[in-house]
């Protein structure tokens, strides 16, 4: 009788253990799918960010006009200062 009871308890324990393993396995599978989706989204965001950065870098090439305007302003300031000193 005791051996039969021990056997039933062992089977019930194994059944419970297998249910827990199945439960955790399904949670792990769902977590793996979620991580894969997040990884894909992050990869797409990185590609988009790199493309935007490349466009910004190409658009912000240093313009020679900026140097010309800077020199013109410097010359105008010098002319005004020179005129002030002379007068």
Secondary structure, DSSP 8 states (H G I E B T S, - for coil): -HHHHHHHHHHHHHHHHHHHHHHHHHHHHHHHHHHHHHHHHHHHHHHHHHHHHHHHHHHT---HHHHHHHHHHHHHHHHHHHHHHH-
